[in-house]
Amino acid sequence: MSDPIIGTLKELSIEFSKKQPHQVEYLTEKTPLLDAIKFEPASHKLWNAAELVTDISGGGFVDMDAPLSDINYSTELKKVDLKIMGGKMFVPEVKAQQYGGKEKWFAKRTPAAMKKLGMDSESAIIYNNLRPFALDSGNKINAGGTGNTNYSIMAVRWESGETCGLYNPDGFGQGALINTLALYGGNLYERRSDGVNGYGVRLLGYFGIQLLNPKTVAGIFNVTSAKMPTEMQIDDMLDMARADAANTMIICHPKAVGFMSEVGKGQRYQMDSKDDNVKRRIKYWDDIPIISTRQFLEGAEALVSF
């Protein structure tokens, strides 16, 4: 049996999506967080079973003539369901004819639809997964903002099997990351909502986020231009997530990156090229990369109570 394939969506696309090689570029063009997450195959296709170690006892140093003690594990079995990433597109019959056929219309509109899927999925990862997990775990720091015009800054340490993305290993049978299916066999049909005749396609993929280790996600909340986080608060957030330069990232809105730049004053906050052949400059707090994404709300997060 071959080893499971783990990688970002682009890496998985190279491996699986031979027929539609540009699909992921569409999906991740405006979603830098979604592009950076490592995805692992789910154990049961549409859901994943994981054994969470809750306690370890025993073991350690003993005298030369003493017996070794038993190492005992306490574990919990966790079930994580995958979610559907997808949607439907419809083109009226007359518009398809004017455009030269339904195939040309769908080819033209699919890239925009894929970008929208990516942005919606990244927003869901932030606000339905990472942010609630940090708050529920108690890994939260108050920058001091009031009202409902706040930003948040988060640290995520991605760990295989603990804090990671999940995908359905059977979801690439069509040779594409997102399965595309012509509705009604590609034939003309009547849309129920308004009775218009036309053609439709369905875009569908199964993905998820597994969050089992509370010491991998933390955040600073209630951040505003008047209440920017301090250096110590950023360091505390990274400590809560047990940050490691090898697999940790800071994520936030681009404007919140500006707050960190002001706080770091060119010492803690730095910019550097990823390599000599890449012009795009990467932002860091010490050696932890910062990923900015506009899927964070722009100064519109509700006040987090402390």
CORDALIN-V681933 format. One record per residue. N is the residue number from 1. RES is the residue in one small letter. PSI is psi as a letter, one per 30 degrees, with the letter a starting at -180 (NA if undefined). OMEGA is omega in whole degrees, -180 to 180 (none if undefined). Layout:
BEGIN
N/RES/PSI/OMEGA
N/RES/PSI/OMEGA
END
This chain:
BEGIN
1/m/k/-179
2/s/l/179
3/d/k/178
4/p/k/-179
5/i/k/-179
6/i/k/179
7/g/l/175
8/t/l/179
9/l/e/179
10/k/e/179
11/e/e/177
12/l/e/179
13/s/e/178
14/i/e/-177
15/e/e/-171
16/f/e/-167
17/s/i/-177
18/k/e/-175
19/k/f/-178
20/q/i/-172
21/p/f/-178
22/h/g/-176
23/q/e/-178
24/v/e/176
25/e/e/175
26/y/e/-173
27/l/e/-172
28/t/g/-175
29/e/e/-178
30/k/g/-176
31/t/i/-176
32/p/e/178
33/l/e/179
34/l/e/180
35/d/f/-174
36/a/f/-175
37/i/k/174
38/k/k/179
39/f/k/-180
40/e/l/179
41/p/k/177
42/a/k/-175
43/s/e/-175
44/h/h/174
45/k/d/-177
46/l/f/173
47/w/l/-176
48/n/k/175
49/a/k/-179
50/a/k/178
51/e/j/-178
52/l/k/177
53/v/j/-177
54/t/f/180
55/d/k/175
56/i/k/178
57/s/l/179
58/g/l/-179
59/g/l/178
60/g/a/-179
61/f/k/174
62/v/l/177
63/d/l/-175
64/m/e/-177
65/d/g/-178
66/a/k/178
67/p/l/175
68/l/k/178
69/s/l/179
70/d/k/172
71/i/j/-176
72/n/k/180
73/y/k/167
74/s/k/-175
75/t/l/173
76/e/k/177
77/l/k/-178
78/k/k/178
79/k/k/-180
80/v/j/180
81/d/k/173
82/l/l/178
83/k/l/178
84/i/k/170
85/m/j/-177
86/g/a/-180
87/g/l/-180
88/k/k/174
89/m/k/-178
90/f/k/175
91/v/k/177
92/p/l/-176
93/e/e/-177
94/v/e/180
95/k/e/178
96/a/e/179
97/q/e/-180
98/q/f/-177
99/y/f/180
100/g/g/179
101/g/l/-177
102/k/e/-179
103/e/e/179
104/k/e/-180
105/w/e/-180
106/f/e/178
107/a/e/-180
108/k/e/-173
109/r/f/-177
110/t/e/180
111/p/e/179
112/a/e/179
113/a/e/179
114/m/e/176
115/k/e/179
116/k/e/177
117/l/e/-180
118/g/e/-179
119/m/e/179
120/d/e/-179
121/s/e/179
122/e/e/177
123/s/e/179
124/a/e/178
125/i/e/-179
126/i/e/-168
127/y/f/177
128/n/f/-176
129/n/d/-171
130/l/e/-176
131/r/e/177
132/p/e/-179
133/f/e/178
134/a/e/-179
135/l/e/-180
136/d/f/180
137/s/f/-178
138/g/g/-180
139/n/i/-174
140/k/k/-180
141/i/k/-176
142/n/j/177
143/a/f/173
144/g/g/178
145/g/l/179
146/t/l/-180
147/g/a/-177
148/n/h/-180
149/t/h/-171
150/n/l/170
151/y/l/170
152/s/l/177
153/i/k/-174
154/m/l/173
155/a/k/-180
156/v/k/174
157/r/j/-178
158/w/k/-180
159/e/k/-180
160/s/k/178
161/g/f/-178
162/e/e/179
163/t/j/-170
164/c/l/172
165/g/l/178
166/l/k/174
167/y/l/177
168/n/j/-177
169/p/f/177
170/d/g/-175
171/g/g/-176
172/f/g/-176
173/g/f/-180
174/q/g/-178
175/g/g/-179
176/a/l/-180
177/l/e/176
178/i/k/-178
179/n/k/179
180/t/k/-177
181/l/k/175
182/a/k/180
183/l/k/-180
184/y/h/177
185/g/g/-179
186/g/g/-178
187/n/l/178
188/l/k/176
189/y/l/-178
190/e/k/178
191/r/k/-173
192/r/e/-174
193/s/e/-176
194/d/g/178
195/g/g/180
196/v/k/177
197/n/k/180
198/g/a/-176
199/y/l/-178
200/g/l/172
201/v/l/178
202/r/k/175
203/l/k/-173
204/l/k/172
205/g/l/-179
206/y/j/-179
207/f/l/179
208/g/l/176
209/i/k/179
210/q/k/-180
211/l/j/-177
212/l/f/-176
213/n/j/-178
214/p/f/179
215/k/g/179
216/t/f/-177
217/v/k/179
218/a/l/-178
219/g/l/171
220/i/k/-174
221/f/l/-179
222/n/h/179
223/v/k/175
224/t/l/178
225/s/f/178
226/a/f/-179
227/k/i/179
228/m/l/179
229/p/l/176
230/t/l/175
231/e/e/-178
232/m/e/179
233/q/e/177
234/i/e/177
235/d/e/179
236/d/e/178
237/m/e/179
238/l/e/178
239/d/e/178
240/m/e/-180
241/a/g/-177
242/r/h/-171
243/a/k/177
244/d/k/-177
245/a/f/-176
246/a/f/-174
247/n/g/-179
248/t/k/175
249/m/l/170
250/i/k/-179
251/i/k/-179
252/c/l/175
253/h/l/179
254/p/e/179
255/k/e/177
256/a/f/173
257/v/e/177
258/g/e/177
259/f/e/180
260/m/e/177
261/s/e/179
262/e/e/-179
263/v/e/-178
264/g/f/176
265/k/h/173
266/g/f/179
267/q/d/178
268/r/e/179
269/y/k/-177
270/q/l/174
271/m/k/-179
272/d/l/176
273/s/k/179
274/k/e/172
275/d/l/-174
276/d/f/-176
277/n/g/-178
278/v/k/-179
279/k/f/-179
280/r/k/-177
281/r/k/-178
282/i/k/179
283/k/k/-179
284/y/l/163
285/w/j/-165
286/d/c/180
287/d/g/179
288/i/j/-179
289/p/k/179
290/i/k/177
291/i/j/178
292/s/k/-180
293/t/k/179
294/r/g/171
295/q/f/166
296/f/k/177
297/l/k/-179
298/e/j/179
299/g/h/-176
300/a/g/179
301/e/k/178
302/a/l/180
303/l/k/176
304/v/k/-179
305/s/k/178
306/f/NA/none
END
